[in-house]
Amino acid sequence: MTSHRLVLPFLLAWPAVAAAQESPQPAPELQKYAPLIGSWHGTGTAQMGPGEPSKWESRSTYSWALGGFFVQEDTVVTFADMAKPLIMRGYFGWDAENGRYVAAGADNDGHVGMHEVQFLGDGSMVRLVETFHEGQTFLERYTVKVDGDAMAFSIDMMAAAGPASAAVVGTMKRADKPVAVAANASSFTAAPAAPVAALARTAGTFAVEATMRMMPDAPPMQVSGTDVVTPLFGGTIVHVHTTGKAEGIPEEYVGELYYGYDEKRGCLHAVHVSNMGEIGEMSGGFTEDGRQLVLTAAQRFLGQPAVQRVVMHLDASGAPTKAVGHCLLGTAAPYESWDATYKKTN
């Protein structure tokens, strides 16, 4: 059912490639992330609740990924008073359409998200992240500052009432050993949300054959690809690795998608990145009978607002059989942009 990962990226990325008649190239702005590249080992404390702070130890690796359009982060954090580690996979990139630095990622507590990144005058990299815990909304400020072979890291937290507090502080140094994030690692504390567990039923490989219409009056284009669907972290996250090709375009498309559950809104939420430099998010859920998955995304494309809706049709076992996509682009009338069939190959 997650083979729709091929839908939104193809509709948004490939038209730009076709229009430019050349492959997109990583933006020079991405060099702001260069000081992160390498492996890091650090320690610090986290205020997990009342009482003494918890000690943590972290190992991270940052590497160029997806054709140099992103810096991929793999981080494993162990806490002295917790049985399981916190595991994070993230991507730092440049959103050329909106002229901003952004980061997207997932963790083994079932969270996914995309957030703007700001670089301050002193070289600090800052993200403001809205989170939701036990029915309350919080704002967390992540601050990272690299100075040669040293990195300072902190998280400040603010609730609806009361002052901000320093939730996490620590330092890291460069290390030689890279970090590997294992797909079979367990969840941190959360159990899989029901919609994510439903997505996980379709683990395997899917072949996709489709026709794509880039613009309302454009002729249909043939598209083919493969999605590999893998539950991660005890099923709290579902990962989709996509490869594909479009008729008349020689470049292979490669995308990564991570599904989690948005507890505040009560829906599936996903982030995606690709080797065309796109980074985005989408949300949705199943129909009452469980036989359709409906997903939507809204973003700017080629300087215009664009909205996508995809309806994925599922068989009795939950596997995808067909998908139909509709698009709103600028002031154009809605049009059918995607018509695909899916076949599980293993």
Buried (B, 14 or more C-beta within 10 A) or exposed (E): BBBBBBBBBBBBBBBBBBEEEEEBEBBEBBEBBEBBEBBBBBEBBBBBEEEEBBBBBBBBBBBBBBBEBBBBBBBBBBBEEBEBBBBBBBBBBBBBBEEEBBBBBBBBBBBBBBBBBEEEEEEBBBBBBEBEEEEEEBBBBBBBBBEEEEBBBBBBBBEEEEEEEBBBBBEBEEBEEEBEBEEEBBBBEBEBBEBBBBBBBBBEBBBBEBBBBBBBEEEBBEBBBBBBBBBBBBBBBBBBBBBBBBEEBEBEBBBBBBBBBBBEEEBBBBBBBBBBBBBBBBBBBBEEEEBBBBBEBBBEBEEEEBBBBBBBBBEEEBBBBBBBBBBBBEEEEEBEBBBBBBEBEE
